Amino acid sequence: MANAYIPALAQMRAIKLARIRRERLLPSRGAVVVQVGNRVGALDIIAKSNAMGHLRSIPLARYLKTNEATLPKYLVKKPGEDIQARDIIAAKPEFFGTMRRVFRAPGAGRVAALYGAWLTVELMDTPFELKALYRGTVRDVMPRLGAVIEATGALVQGVWGAGGEGFGVLQKMVDAPDAVLGEEKIDVAARNTVILAGAGITETALRRAAQEHVAGVIVGSLQPRLRALVQELGLATIATEGLGERPMATPIFELLASLTGNETVLNVPGVKRGTARPEAFIPILMPSNTPDAASPLPTLLAEVSAPVRVVAGTHAGELGKIGEVPDRPRALDSGALAWGAEIELASGGRTFVPWENLELIG
């Protein structure tokens, strides 16, 4: 049997050329500024949401060192009036009028109300602008919500990620997939780039990366104790092998290393975006004579000799290739029947592995 459809649990982890479609959604309703068919770059604005107001209560009497009975006469801005950041809202003369104690607006908005000793202001948030992130073509528009971008390029899906989104030129920082990236290799030249590490990255290197305004990090694995630090730094980070001490799979490292110098997108979906994996995407122009690229669809077509990685079971972490795809389920040691493939392990030997314990890596 030459090929077989793999259930969704056996998701693709890396592919040299893929056609993908990604939803780009506003955090709140707004206006979409692109149309179906438009070509967009990664940093192009495709939608905007209006500024939203939020209320802030301020103990104004305490700031001015007065009481609520006399507070109204010190107001420079009355309820209902607009304010700009640093405008004087209230001022109280001191030392026989030679000095003033003032309170300034913490941001733009308006004075909402005065309740006793407390002043309430409505501050306007900065309007949100949604970037395309993926260089490609607008394939669908969802009015007031966002758009769907179609792009072609190299796709690498990670096991763990945090830090949101990142965009920059890919820069290889180590020479081998089992190397650990230290702070000494990160300097001002890494600013606004996506850096490629190997088996891991040290705590000091992560802090240095944030200090130098690195756009993102792709690493094989991450020490569990560094998860909180990545989130604290807001540094887009993808671990291709997950948490712990594991080198990056060689095919993934070699693929990314070969694309050094190309613009790279890191996208770590939030909890509300479902269970989609964090991913790195490097846009590549597809030759006109190339057939449709593979896409991460609900099912994936696996061919004999396709490179895979075992993600669970006795051989977890081992690389190999599909040797044979049986046309019927096999019995496992537990007695249960499972669909899967015969895998020729890189370390030698051959074993049957259920689809849910496999990941395609090329």
N, C-alpha and C positions, 0 to 999 in steps of 0.2 A: 504494500500500500504506500504510494508515494507521499501522500500528505493527508492531513486530517484537521478538522476544526477543533480548536482548543477552547474549553469553557473559559468564562471571563476571569476565573481565579488565576489563570496562568497568564498574567499580563506582561506585555512587552516592557523591557527595561531600557533598551538602547537600540536605535536603528539609525543607519547612516542617512537615509532619505525617507521622510514621512510627510504625508499631507495631513494636516490637523485642522480642526476647527475649534475655536475657543470663544466662549461667551465672555464679554467684558461688560460688567454691570455697575451702575451707579449705586452708592450706598443709600441714596434716597432719590425720589423721582425728580427728574430735571428735563433737560433738552438734549436730544441727539443731534449732532451737527454734521454727520456724514450720511451718505446715501449708499444703497446697494450698488456694488460695482466700483466704488472708490478704492484707489490704491492708497495705503497708509503706511507710514513709517512707525517704528516702535515708540517714538516720543510724540507723535501727532495726537492732538486732542480730538477725541471722537464724541464726547458727551460732557455736559456740565450740569451740576445741580445748583439750585439757588442757595444763597446763604440762609442758614437757619438761625433763629434767635434762641438764646437760653438765658434764664433769669439768674441773677446773682444777688444775694442779700448781703449787705455791708453794715456792720455796727458803727454807723457814722458818728453817733454821739460820743462813743468811746474814742474814736480816732481824733475828734476835735476837742476832747476833754470838756464836754458840756453835757447838758441834760436835754431830754426830749422836749421840754416846754420851750426852750430857747433855740432849739436846733433849726426850725424853719427859717429864721431870719438870717441864717448864715448860708443858705442855699444860693449859689450863683446860677445853677441850672435847675429849673423847675420841672416837676413831673410832666412828661409829654414832650420835653425838648430833646432834640438830637444831640449826641455827643460824639466827639472824636477821641481817639487815644490821647491821653495826657491833658485833655481839657480840664480846667478847674471846675469841679462840681460844687464844692463848698469851701468857704474861707472864713476863718475866725480871727479877728484882730487880737494881738497880744502885746504886752509891754507898752501899754498906753498908745497903741496904734502904730508903733514903730516896726512891728513884725507881724506876719500872718502865719497861722497854721492852716494848711490847705490839704484838701483831698482831691486827687486827680483821677480821671476816668481810666479804668484798667484796659479799656478797648473801645472800639467804635460801637455805637448803638443808640440807645435813648434812656432817659431817666423814666422809670416806670411808675414808682410810687414812693411815698414816705410814710412809714408806719411807725409811729412812736419814735424810738431811738434808732430804727433801722431804715436804711435806704435800699430800695430794690432797683437795679438797673438791668435792662435787657441788652445783652451783648450779641453782636452779629458774628457768626463764624465766617471764616474765609470761604468763598465759593469753591466747590470741589470740581476739579478738572480731571476727567478720566482719560488716560493715555491708552493708545491702542496696544502697546507693549509688544505685540507680535507684528512684524513687518509682513504685510500681505494684502488681501483683498477683502472688502466688506461683503459678506454673503447674505446677511440678514440684519434687519434693523427692528428693534423692539421699542416702539415709541415711548419716550420718557424714561426708559430703563437702560438701554445700552445697545450693543451690537454684537454680531458674531463675525470674527475675523478668521479667514482661511489663510494658512501659510504653509510653505514647504521648507524642510530643512532637517537637520539632525536633531533627534529627540533622545534625551536621557531622563529616565524617571528614577527618582530616589526612593529610599525606604522611609527616611525621616527628613523633616525639614522644618524651618521656622524663620521668622524675620520678614515675611511678606514677599515683596517683589524687588527685583534688582535688574539693572541693565547696564552693560558695559562691554568693553572689548575683553575677550578671554586671554588670560596670561598664565602660562604654565610656570609654576614656582618650584617644582621638584622634578627629578628625572626618572622616578620609578614609582609604580603604584603602591609600593610598601613603605615609601618614605614619609616621615612626619615633618610637617612644615613648622619651622621655628620663627621667632620674631625677627631674627637677623636678616631674613630674606625679604622682609616687607619694608619698603621705604616709600618715599613720595612718588616714585614711578608707578606704584600700584594704585594711585588715586583714581577713582571712577572706573576701575577695571573689575572683572570677575576673575578671581584667582583660583587656579586649579592646584589642589594639594593631593597627597597620596593616601596613605593609610590613616592619617589623622592630622590634627592641628593643635598646638599647645594653647594654654590659656593666655599666655603673654602675647602670642601671635594673634589671637582673636582680638585682644584689646588694642594691639598695634594696628590691626586692620581697620577697626572702627576709628581709631585716631587719624589714620591716613585717608579716611573716607573711601574705603574700598566698597565697590558696589555690591559684591556678593562673594560667596565662597562655595566651591564644590569640593567635597572631601569624601574619602572612602567611608570613614566611620568617625563618630564623635564620642568622647568620653561622656557617660551619662551625667556626670556632675557639671558639665559645661552647657547643658540644655538651658538652664535658667539664664546663664550669662548671654547666650546668643539672643534670647528673647529680650533681655534687658538692653542689649546694645542695639537692637533693631536691625541686625545685620542679616540680610537674606542668605541663608545657609542650607545646602542640600547635602545629606549623607547618603551616598549611593548604596551602601551596605547596611546602614542603620547605626545603632548605638553600640559602643564597645571598642574593641581593638582589632579591626579587620582591614586588610589592604583593599584598595579599590580593585574590582575585577579588571584583569588586564585588558580585555577587549574594550571596556568602557574607557579606561585611562588612555589607551592608544587612540581611540576615536576622538576623544576630546583634545588630546595633545596634537593630533593632526589638524585641528581646527583653530589652533592658537592664532590670535590676531583678528578673529572674526567677532562681530557683535553678538552678544549672548544674552538671553533672557533667563532669569530665574523667577519662577512663579510657585509660591507656596500657598495653596488654597487654604482659606480659613475654615474653621469648624463648620460654619454655616454653608459652605460650598460643597458639602458632602464628603465622600471618601476618596476623591481624586488624589493621586499621588503628587508630591512636589516634583517639579520638572525643570530641566534646563533645555532650552531650545535655541538652536543656532540656525538662522534662516539661510537657505541656500537656493539659488536659482535653479529650477529643474530644467534640464535640457529638453528641447521640444520633441525629441525622438524617444524620450524616456516614457515608458508606460506609467500608469497611475502608481504613485508611491503607496507603500503600505500605510494604513491608518490604524490608530488604536481604537478599533471598533469593539463592540461587545464580545465578538469572537475573533480570533486571529488564526491565520493559516500557517501551520508549521510544516516545514519540509524536512525530509531526511537530510541529515548533516547540519541542520540549523544549530548554532551554538546556544547553549542553555546553561543555567546555573541552578543547582539544587538549593532550595531555600528552607527545607525542613526534612526531618527524618535522619536516618543513619548517616547519610552523605551530605548533610547540610553544609553549604559553603563551597562545595566542589563544582568545578567547571567540567563541561563535557559537550557532547553533541548528540542529536537524535540519531539513533542507529536504526530503529524500526518503530513503526506505529501499528500496534496490533489492531485488528478489526473487531475485537471484542474485549470486554473488561477482564482484568486478571484478578486472581485472589491474592490478597495481602496476608501477612503473617497473622493478622487479627481475624482472618476468615472473611472479612468484608471484600466485596468486589469493587474495583475501581478502574476507571478509564485512565490510560497513561501512555507512556512510551518507554522503549528500551533505550537506555542512555549509555553511550560509550564514554566512560569517565576519562578525563585527561590524566589522572593518576594511574590509569590502567584498570581493566576490568569492565564489566558490563552489568547493569542492574536495571530493573523495572522501577519507574518512579511515577506516581500519580500526577496528573496535570496540575492539581492544586499545589504541588510541591516543586513546580518548575517555573522558571522565568526565562523568557527569551532575551538574549543579550546582543543580538545582531541581526 
